[in-house]
Amino acid sequence: MLGWAILFFLLAVAAAVFGFGGLSATFAGVAQILFVVFVVLFLVSLVVRLMSGRRRV
């Protein structure tokens, strides 16, 4: 589950680079939406991981 959280975080950062960096005005809106979606997925995955009682060794 933590692996998914890290993946979502990296995708959010990549979307932020394209959306907020001004590389392409055409894709800026889509990248900003993807940034928000992936940040939400990252936070949900992180909360689920922290709330689960199981610990990996």
N, CA, C and O atoms as a Tripos MOL2 file, in Angstrom:
@<TRIPOS>MOLECULE
protein
  228   227    57     0     0
PROTEIN
NO_CHARGES

@<TRIPOS>ATOM
      1 N           0.8370   -1.1960    0.0000 N.3       1 MET1
      2 CA          0.0000    0.0000    0.0000 C.3       1 MET1
      3 C           0.8770    1.2530    0.0000 C.2       1 MET1
      4 O           0.5480    2.2470   -0.6480 O.2       1 MET1
      5 N           1.9840    1.2020    0.7220 N.am      2 LEU2
      6 CA          2.8740    2.3580    0.7460 C.3       2 LEU2
      7 C           3.4900    2.5970   -0.6320 C.2       2 LEU2
      8 O           3.7600    3.7350   -1.0150 O.2       2 LEU2
      9 N           3.7050    1.5230   -1.3580 N.am      3 GLY3
     10 CA          4.2160    1.6580   -2.7230 C.3       3 GLY3
     11 C           3.2590    2.4320   -3.6160 C.2       3 GLY3
     12 O           3.6860    3.2390   -4.4420 O.2       3 GLY3
     13 N           1.9480    2.1820   -3.4470 N.am      4 TRP4
     14 CA          0.9430    2.9270   -4.2070 C.3       4 TRP4
     15 C           0.9610    4.3960   -3.8130 C.2       4 TRP4
     16 O           0.8390    5.2720   -4.6700 O.2       4 TRP4
     17 N           1.1120    4.6680   -2.5300 N.am      5 ALA5
     18 CA          1.1440    6.0540   -2.0690 C.3       5 ALA5
     19 C           2.3280    6.7960   -2.6760 C.2       5 ALA5
     20 O           2.1970    7.9450   -3.0960 O.2       5 ALA5
     21 N           3.4720    6.1450   -2.7210 N.am      6 ILE6
     22 CA          4.6570    6.7710   -3.3160 C.3       6 ILE6
     23 C           4.4560    6.9810   -4.8130 C.2       6 ILE6
     24 O           4.8430    8.0170   -5.3540 O.2       6 ILE6
     25 N           3.8540    6.0010   -5.4830 N.am      7 LEU7
     26 CA          3.5780    6.1470   -6.9150 C.3       7 LEU7
     27 C           2.6520    7.3270   -7.1830 C.2       7 LEU7
     28 O           2.9060    8.1220   -8.0880 O.2       7 LEU7
     29 N           1.5740    7.4490   -6.3990 N.am      8 PHE8
     30 CA          0.6490    8.5670   -6.5740 C.3       8 PHE8
     31 C           1.3470    9.8990   -6.3140 C.2       8 PHE8
     32 O           1.0790   10.8860   -7.0000 O.2       8 PHE8
     33 N           2.2380    9.9290   -5.3300 N.am      9 PHE9
     34 CA          2.9670   11.1550   -5.0380 C.3       9 PHE9
     35 C           3.8650   11.5470   -6.2110 C.2       9 PHE9
     36 O           3.9100   12.7150   -6.5970 O.2       9 PHE9
     37 N           4.5670   10.5850   -6.7670 N.am     10 LEU10
     38 CA          5.4410   10.8810   -7.9040 C.3      10 LEU10
     39 C           4.6460   11.3330   -9.1260 C.2      10 LEU10
     40 O           5.0780   12.2260   -9.8550 O.2      10 LEU10
     41 N           3.4900   10.7200   -9.3490 N.am     11 LEU11
     42 CA          2.6410   11.1620  -10.4560 C.3      11 LEU11
     43 C           2.1080   12.5700  -10.2140 C.2      11 LEU11
     44 O           1.9670   13.3520  -11.1540 O.2      11 LEU11
     45 N           1.8110   12.8960   -8.9560 N.am     12 ALA12
     46 CA          1.3540   14.2460   -8.6350 C.3      12 ALA12
     47 C           2.4530   15.2650   -8.8930 C.2      12 ALA12
     48 O           2.1870   16.3520   -9.4060 O.2      12 ALA12
     49 N           3.6770   14.9230   -8.5420 N.am     13 VAL13
     50 CA          4.7960   15.8350   -8.7890 C.3      13 VAL13
     51 C           5.0100   16.0170  -10.2880 C.2      13 VAL13
     52 O           5.2460   17.1340  -10.7500 O.2      13 VAL13
     53 N           4.9290   14.9300  -11.0500 N.am     14 ALA14
     54 CA          5.0930   15.0350  -12.5010 C.3      14 ALA14
     55 C           3.9930   15.8970  -13.1060 C.2      14 ALA14
     56 O           4.2630   16.7160  -13.9850 O.2      14 ALA14
     57 N           2.7620   15.7250  -12.6500 N.am     15 ALA15
     58 CA          1.6600   16.5480  -13.1560 C.3      15 ALA15
     59 C           1.8600   18.0050  -12.7730 C.2      15 ALA15
     60 O           1.5230   18.9000  -13.5480 O.2      15 ALA15
     61 N           2.3980   18.2520  -11.5940 N.am     16 ALA16
     62 CA          2.6420   19.6260  -11.1630 C.3      16 ALA16
     63 C           3.7020   20.2940  -12.0320 C.2      16 ALA16
     64 O           3.5720   21.4680  -12.3780 O.2      16 ALA16
     65 N           4.7400   19.5590  -12.3810 N.am     17 VAL17
     66 CA          5.7960   20.1240  -13.2290 C.3      17 VAL17
     67 C           5.2210   20.5730  -14.5620 C.2      17 VAL17
     68 O           5.5370   21.6610  -15.0440 O.2      17 VAL17
     69 N           4.3750   19.7360  -15.1600 N.am     18 PHE18
     70 CA          3.7880   20.0990  -16.4440 C.3      18 PHE18
     71 C           2.7040   21.1580  -16.3050 C.2      18 PHE18
     72 O           2.6000   22.0480  -17.1490 O.2      18 PHE18
     73 N           1.9080   21.0750  -15.2670 N.am     19 GLY19
     74 CA          0.7720   21.9880  -15.1180 C.3      19 GLY19
     75 C           1.1430   23.3570  -14.6070 C.2      19 GLY19
     76 O           0.6340   24.3680  -15.0910 O.2      19 GLY19
     77 N           2.0300   23.3950  -13.6270 N.am     20 PHE20
     78 CA          2.3650   24.6680  -13.0070 C.3      20 PHE20
     79 C           3.6410   25.2680  -13.5780 C.2      20 PHE20
     80 O           3.9360   26.4390  -13.3370 O.2      20 PHE20
     81 N           4.4000   24.4810  -14.3290 N.am     21 GLY21
     82 CA          5.6490   24.9640  -14.8920 C.3      21 GLY21
     83 C           5.4710   25.7590  -16.1680 C.2      21 GLY21
     84 O           6.4080   26.4220  -16.6130 O.2      21 GLY21
     85 N           4.3070   25.7110  -16.7600 N.am     22 GLY22
     86 CA          4.0430   26.4800  -17.9650 C.3      22 GLY22
     87 C           4.7060   25.9180  -19.2060 C.2      22 GLY22
     88 O           4.9850   26.6650  -20.1440 O.2      22 GLY22
     89 N           4.9650   24.6170  -19.2350 N.am     23 LEU23
     90 CA          5.6140   24.0290  -20.4010 C.3      23 LEU23
     91 C           4.7060   24.0540  -21.6230 C.2      23 LEU23
     92 O           5.1690   24.2800  -22.7410 O.2      23 LEU23
     93 N           3.4290   23.8240  -21.4130 N.am     24 SER24
     94 CA          2.4940   23.8170  -22.5290 C.3      24 SER24
     95 C           1.1440   24.3010  -22.0350 C.2      24 SER24
     96 O           0.5530   23.7160  -21.1280 O.2      24 SER24
     97 N           0.6700   25.3620  -22.6330 N.am     25 ALA25
     98 CA         -0.6070   25.9390  -22.1960 C.3      25 ALA25
     99 C          -1.7740   25.0020  -22.4830 C.2      25 ALA25
    100 O          -2.7790   25.0210  -21.7730 O.2      25 ALA25
    101 N          -1.6440   24.1910  -23.5110 N.am     26 THR26
    102 CA         -2.7260   23.2790  -23.8790 C.3      26 THR26
    103 C          -2.9630   22.2240  -22.8080 C.2      26 THR26
    104 O          -4.1090   21.8980  -22.4990 O.2      26 THR26
    105 N          -1.8940   21.6940  -22.2460 N.am     27 PHE27
    106 CA         -2.0040   20.6120  -21.2770 C.3      27 PHE27
    107 C          -2.0060   21.1000  -19.8360 C.2      27 PHE27
    108 O          -2.0810   20.2850  -18.9160 O.2      27 PHE27
    109 N          -1.9280   22.3870  -19.6190 N.am     28 ALA28
    110 CA         -1.8390   22.9100  -18.2570 C.3      28 ALA28
    111 C          -3.0800   22.5760  -17.4380 C.2      28 ALA28
    112 O          -2.9600   22.1660  -16.2830 O.2      28 ALA28
    113 N          -4.2540   22.7390  -18.0040 N.am     29 GLY29
    114 CA         -5.4850   22.4480  -17.2660 C.3      29 GLY29
    115 C          -5.6090   20.9810  -16.9070 C.2      29 GLY29
    116 O          -5.9920   20.6380  -15.7890 O.2      29 GLY29
    117 N          -5.2830   20.1150  -17.8580 N.am     30 VAL30
    118 CA         -5.3480   18.6770  -17.6130 C.3      30 VAL30
    119 C          -4.3380   18.2790  -16.5410 C.2      30 VAL30
    120 O          -4.6530   17.4810  -15.6570 O.2      30 VAL30
    121 N          -3.1440   18.8220  -16.6120 N.am     31 ALA31
    122 CA         -2.1140   18.4790  -15.6350 C.3      31 ALA31
    123 C          -2.4880   18.9720  -14.2430 C.2      31 ALA31
    124 O          -2.1940   18.3000  -13.2540 O.2      31 ALA31
    125 N          -3.1240   20.1200  -14.1500 N.am     32 GLN32
    126 CA         -3.5460   20.6130  -12.8410 C.3      32 GLN32
    127 C          -4.6270   19.7230  -12.2460 C.2      32 GLN32
    128 O          -4.6260   19.4710  -11.0410 O.2      32 GLN32
    129 N          -5.5420   19.2500  -13.0690 N.am     33 ILE33
    130 CA         -6.5770   18.3300  -12.5840 C.3      33 ILE33
    131 C          -5.9410   17.0160  -12.1400 C.2      33 ILE33
    132 O          -6.2870   16.4850  -11.0840 O.2      33 ILE33
    133 N          -5.0170   16.4920  -12.9340 N.am     34 LEU34
    134 CA         -4.3370   15.2590  -12.5590 C.3      34 LEU34
    135 C          -3.5380   15.4330  -11.2770 C.2      34 LEU34
    136 O          -3.4710   14.5160  -10.4590 O.2      34 LEU34
    137 N          -2.9370   16.5920  -11.0940 N.am     35 PHE35
    138 CA         -2.2040   16.8660   -9.8620 C.3      35 PHE35
    139 C          -3.1150   16.7260   -8.6570 C.2      35 PHE35
    140 O          -2.7530   16.0730   -7.6780 O.2      35 PHE35
    141 N          -4.2850   17.3260   -8.7160 N.am     36 VAL36
    142 CA         -5.2270   17.2600   -7.5970 C.3      36 VAL36
    143 C          -5.6890   15.8220   -7.3770 C.2      36 VAL36
    144 O          -5.7660   15.3630   -6.2380 O.2      36 VAL36
    145 N          -5.9940   15.1150   -8.4550 N.am     37 VAL37
    146 CA         -6.4560   13.7270   -8.3380 C.3      37 VAL37
    147 C          -5.3840   12.8570   -7.6850 C.2      37 VAL37
    148 O          -5.6840   12.0800   -6.7790 O.2      37 VAL37
    149 N          -4.1450   12.9840   -8.1380 N.am     38 PHE38
    150 CA         -3.0900   12.1370   -7.6000 C.3      38 PHE38
    151 C          -2.7170   12.5160   -6.1710 C.2      38 PHE38
    152 O          -2.3390   11.6450   -5.3880 O.2      38 PHE38
    153 N          -2.8130   13.7840   -5.8190 N.am     39 VAL39
    154 CA         -2.5670   14.1680   -4.4300 C.3      39 VAL39
    155 C          -3.6380   13.5670   -3.5250 C.2      39 VAL39
    156 O          -3.3310   13.0730   -2.4400 O.2      39 VAL39
    157 N          -4.8860   13.6080   -3.9640 N.am     40 VAL40
    158 CA         -5.9710   13.0110   -3.1730 C.3      40 VAL40
    159 C          -5.7480   11.5060   -3.0350 C.2      40 VAL40
    160 O          -5.8930   10.9610   -1.9410 O.2      40 VAL40
    161 N          -5.3990   10.8290   -4.1280 N.am     41 LEU41
    162 CA         -5.1320    9.3950   -4.0590 C.3      41 LEU41
    163 C          -3.9470    9.0920   -3.1490 C.2      41 LEU41
    164 O          -3.9670    8.1060   -2.4120 O.2      41 LEU41
    165 N          -2.9200    9.9270   -3.1950 N.am     42 PHE42
    166 CA         -1.7680    9.7610   -2.3140 C.3      42 PHE42
    167 C          -2.1810    9.8720   -0.8580 C.2      42 PHE42
    168 O          -1.7890    9.0470   -0.0330 O.2      42 PHE42
    169 N          -2.9700   10.8880   -0.5400 N.am     43 LEU43
    170 CA         -3.3930   11.0810    0.8420 C.3      43 LEU43
    171 C          -4.2940    9.9480    1.3190 C.2      43 LEU43
    172 O          -4.1610    9.4870    2.4530 O.2      43 LEU43
    173 N          -5.2010    9.4980    0.4720 N.am     44 VAL44
    174 CA         -6.0770    8.3810    0.8420 C.3      44 VAL44
    175 C          -5.2510    7.1210    1.0790 C.2      44 VAL44
    176 O          -5.4700    6.4140    2.0630 O.2      44 VAL44
    177 N          -4.3150    6.8360    0.1980 N.am     45 SER45
    178 CA         -3.4670    5.6580    0.3630 C.3      45 SER45
    179 C          -2.6340    5.7470    1.6310 C.2      45 SER45
    180 O          -2.4570    4.7530    2.3350 O.2      45 SER45
    181 N          -2.1280    6.9270    1.9180 N.am     46 LEU46
    182 CA         -1.3220    7.1160    3.1160 C.3      46 LEU46
    183 C          -2.1540    6.9270    4.3750 C.2      46 LEU46
    184 O          -1.6990    6.2880    5.3240 O.2      46 LEU46
    185 N          -3.3540    7.4670    4.3980 N.am     47 VAL47
    186 CA         -4.2280    7.3250    5.5660 C.3      47 VAL47
    187 C          -4.6210    5.8680    5.7600 C.2      47 VAL47
    188 O          -4.6250    5.3740    6.8880 O.2      47 VAL47
    189 N          -4.9520    5.1750    4.6770 N.am     48 VAL48
    190 CA         -5.3200    3.7610    4.7860 C.3      48 VAL48
    191 C          -4.1430    2.9560    5.3310 C.2      48 VAL48
    192 O          -4.3250    2.0720    6.1690 O.2      48 VAL48
    193 N          -2.9530    3.2590    4.8620 N.am     49 ARG49
    194 CA         -1.7560    2.5570    5.3370 C.3      49 ARG49
    195 C          -1.5240    2.8210    6.8190 C.2      49 ARG49
    196 O          -1.1980    1.9030    7.5720 O.2      49 ARG49
    197 N          -1.6890    4.0590    7.2360 N.am     50 LEU50
    198 CA         -1.4570    4.3980    8.6350 C.3      50 LEU50
    199 C          -2.5400    3.8350    9.5440 C.2      50 LEU50
    200 O          -2.2650    3.5050   10.6970 O.2      50 LEU50
    201 N          -3.7630    3.7200    9.0440 N.am     51 MET51
    202 CA         -4.8660    3.2170    9.8580 C.3      51 MET51
    203 C          -4.8740    1.6980    9.9690 C.2      51 MET51
    204 O          -5.4380    1.1490   10.9150 O.2      51 MET51
    205 N          -4.2560    1.0190    9.0170 N.am     52 SER52
    206 CA         -4.2340   -0.4420    9.1050 C.3      52 SER52
    207 C          -3.2810   -0.8460   10.2200 C.2      52 SER52
    208 O          -2.1960   -0.2830   10.3610 O.2      52 SER52
    209 N          -3.6910   -1.8040   10.9920 N.am     53 GLY53
    210 CA         -2.9130   -2.2090   12.1570 C.3      53 GLY53
    211 C          -1.7320   -3.0920   11.8360 C.2      53 GLY53
    212 O          -0.8690   -3.3170   12.6850 O.2      53 GLY53
    213 N          -1.6850   -3.5930   10.6170 N.am     54 ARG54
    214 CA         -0.6020   -4.5060   10.2610 C.3      54 ARG54
    215 C           0.6840   -3.7370   10.0260 C.2      54 ARG54
    216 O           0.6880   -2.6410    9.4640 O.2      54 ARG54
    217 N           1.7680   -4.3390   10.4690 N.am     55 ARG55
    218 CA          3.0800   -3.7390   10.2410 C.3      55 ARG55
    219 C           3.9290   -4.7400    9.4690 C.2      55 ARG55
    220 O           3.9220   -5.9360    9.7610 O.2      55 ARG55
    221 N           4.6420   -4.2440    8.5040 N.am     56 ARG56
    222 CA          5.5460   -5.1030    7.7380 C.3      56 ARG56
    223 C           6.8920   -5.1600    8.4300 C.2      56 ARG56
    224 O           7.3270   -4.1970    9.0610 O.2      56 ARG56
    225 N           7.5420   -6.3040    8.3010 N.am     57 VAL57
    226 CA          8.8670   -6.4770    8.9030 C.3      57 VAL57
    227 C           9.9090   -6.3520    7.8350 C.2      57 VAL57
    228 O          11.1010   -6.4650    8.1200 O.2      57 VAL57
@<TRIPOS>BOND
     1     1     2 1
     2     2     3 1
     3     3     4 2
     4     3     5 am
     5     5     6 1
     6     6     7 1
     7     7     8 2
     8     7     9 am
     9     9    10 1
    10    10    11 1
    11    11    12 2
    12    11    13 am
    13    13    14 1
    14    14    15 1
    15    15    16 2
    16    15    17 am
    17    17    18 1
    18    18    19 1
    19    19    20 2
    20    19    21 am
    21    21    22 1
    22    22    23 1
    23    23    24 2
    24    23    25 am
    25    25    26 1
    26    26    27 1
    27    27    28 2
    28    27    29 am
    29    29    30 1
    30    30    31 1
    31    31    32 2
    32    31    33 am
    33    33    34 1
    34    34    35 1
    35    35    36 2
    36    35    37 am
    37    37    38 1
    38    38    39 1
    39    39    40 2
    40    39    41 am
    41    41    42 1
    42    42    43 1
    43    43    44 2
    44    43    45 am
    45    45    46 1
    46    46    47 1
    47    47    48 2
    48    47    49 am
    49    49    50 1
    50    50    51 1
    51    51    52 2
    52    51    53 am
    53    53    54 1
    54    54    55 1
    55    55    56 2
    56    55    57 am
    57    57    58 1
    58    58    59 1
    59    59    60 2
    60    59    61 am
    61    61    62 1
    62    62    63 1
    63    63    64 2
    64    63    65 am
    65    65    66 1
    66    66    67 1
    67    67    68 2
    68    67    69 am
    69    69    70 1
    70    70    71 1
    71    71    72 2
    72    71    73 am
    73    73    74 1
    74    74    75 1
    75    75    76 2
    76    75    77 am
    77    77    78 1
    78    78    79 1
    79    79    80 2
    80    79    81 am
    81    81    82 1
    82    82    83 1
    83    83    84 2
    84    83    85 am
    85    85    86 1
    86    86    87 1
    87    87    88 2
    88    87    89 am
    89    89    90 1
    90    90    91 1
    91    91    92 2
    92    91    93 am
    93    93    94 1
    94    94    95 1
    95    95    96 2
    96    95    97 am
    97    97    98 1
    98    98    99 1
    99    99   100 2
   100    99   101 am
   101   101   102 1
   102   102   103 1
   103   103   104 2
   104   103   105 am
   105   105   106 1
   106   106   107 1
   107   107   108 2
   108   107   109 am
   109   109   110 1
   110   110   111 1
   111   111   112 2
   112   111   113 am
   113   113   114 1
   114   114   115 1
   115   115   116 2
   116   115   117 am
   117   117   118 1
   118   118   119 1
   119   119   120 2
   120   119   121 am
   121   121   122 1
   122   122   123 1
   123   123   124 2
   124   123   125 am
   125   125   126 1
   126   126   127 1
   127   127   128 2
   128   127   129 am
   129   129   130 1
   130   130   131 1
   131   131   132 2
   132   131   133 am
   133   133   134 1
   134   134   135 1
   135   135   136 2
   136   135   137 am
   137   137   138 1
   138   138   139 1
   139   139   140 2
   140   139   141 am
   141   141   142 1
   142   142   143 1
   143   143   144 2
   144   143   145 am
   145   145   146 1
   146   146   147 1
   147   147   148 2
   148   147   149 am
   149   149   150 1
   150   150   151 1
   151   151   152 2
   152   151   153 am
   153   153   154 1
   154   154   155 1
   155   155   156 2
   156   155   157 am
   157   157   158 1
   158   158   159 1
   159   159   160 2
   160   159   161 am
   161   161   162 1
   162   162   163 1
   163   163   164 2
   164   163   165 am
   165   165   166 1
   166   166   167 1
   167   167   168 2
   168   167   169 am
   169   169   170 1
   170   170   171 1
   171   171   172 2
   172   171   173 am
   173   173   174 1
   174   174   175 1
   175   175   176 2
   176   175   177 am
   177   177   178 1
   178   178   179 1
   179   179   180 2
   180   179   181 am
   181   181   182 1
   182   182   183 1
   183   183   184 2
   184   183   185 am
   185   185   186 1
   186   186   187 1
   187   187   188 2
   188   187   189 am
   189   189   190 1
   190   190   191 1
   191   191   192 2
   192   191   193 am
   193   193   194 1
   194   194   195 1
   195   195   196 2
   196   195   197 am
   197   197   198 1
   198   198   199 1
   199   199   200 2
   200   199   201 am
   201   201   202 1
   202   202   203 1
   203   203   204 2
   204   203   205 am
   205   205   206 1
   206   206   207 1
   207   207   208 2
   208   207   209 am
   209   209   210 1
   210   210   211 1
   211   211   212 2
   212   211   213 am
   213   213   214 1
   214   214   215 1
   215   215   216 2
   216   215   217 am
   217   217   218 1
   218   218   219 1
   219   219   220 2
   220   219   221 am
   221   221   222 1
   222   222   223 1
   223   223   224 2
   224   223   225 am
   225   225   226 1
   226   226   227 1
   227   227   228 2
@<TRIPOS>SUBSTRUCTURE
     1 MET1         2 RESIDUE 1 A MET
     2 LEU2         6 RESIDUE 1 A LEU
     3 GLY3        10 RESIDUE 1 A GLY
     4 TRP4        14 RESIDUE 1 A TRP
     5 ALA5        18 RESIDUE 1 A ALA
     6 ILE6        22 RESIDUE 1 A ILE
     7 LEU7        26 RESIDUE 1 A LEU
     8 PHE8        30 RESIDUE 1 A PHE
     9 PHE9        34 RESIDUE 1 A PHE
    10 LEU10       38 RESIDUE 1 A LEU
    11 LEU11       42 RESIDUE 1 A LEU
    12 ALA12       46 RESIDUE 1 A ALA
    13 VAL13       50 RESIDUE 1 A VAL
    14 ALA14       54 RESIDUE 1 A ALA
    15 ALA15       58 RESIDUE 1 A ALA
    16 ALA16       62 RESIDUE 1 A ALA
    17 VAL17       66 RESIDUE 1 A VAL
    18 PHE18       70 RESIDUE 1 A PHE
    19 GLY19       74 RESIDUE 1 A GLY
    20 PHE20       78 RESIDUE 1 A PHE
    21 GLY21       82 RESIDUE 1 A GLY
    22 GLY22       86 RESIDUE 1 A GLY
    23 LEU23       90 RESIDUE 1 A LEU
    24 SER24       94 RESIDUE 1 A SER
    25 ALA25       98 RESIDUE 1 A ALA
    26 THR26      102 RESIDUE 1 A THR
    27 PHE27      106 RESIDUE 1 A PHE
    28 ALA28      110 RESIDUE 1 A ALA
    29 GLY29      114 RESIDUE 1 A GLY
    30 VAL30      118 RESIDUE 1 A VAL
    31 ALA31      122 RESIDUE 1 A ALA
    32 GLN32      126 RESIDUE 1 A GLN
    33 ILE33      130 RESIDUE 1 A ILE
    34 LEU34      134 RESIDUE 1 A LEU
    35 PHE35      138 RESIDUE 1 A PHE
    36 VAL36      142 RESIDUE 1 A VAL
    37 VAL37      146 RESIDUE 1 A VAL
    38 PHE38      150 RESIDUE 1 A PHE
    39 VAL39      154 RESIDUE 1 A VAL
    40 VAL40      158 RESIDUE 1 A VAL
    41 LEU41      162 RESIDUE 1 A LEU
    42 PHE42      166 RESIDUE 1 A PHE
    43 LEU43      170 RESIDUE 1 A LEU
    44 VAL44      174 RESIDUE 1 A VAL
    45 SER45      178 RESIDUE 1 A SER
    46 LEU46      182 RESIDUE 1 A LEU
    47 VAL47      186 RESIDUE 1 A VAL
    48 VAL48      190 RESIDUE 1 A VAL
    49 ARG49      194 RESIDUE 1 A ARG
    50 LEU50      198 RESIDUE 1 A LEU
    51 MET51      202 RESIDUE 1 A MET
    52 SER52      206 RESIDUE 1 A SER
    53 GLY53      210 RESIDUE 1 A GLY
    54 ARG54      214 RESIDUE 1 A ARG
    55 ARG55      218 RESIDUE 1 A ARG
    56 ARG56      222 RESIDUE 1 A ARG
    57 VAL57      226 RESIDUE 1 A VAL
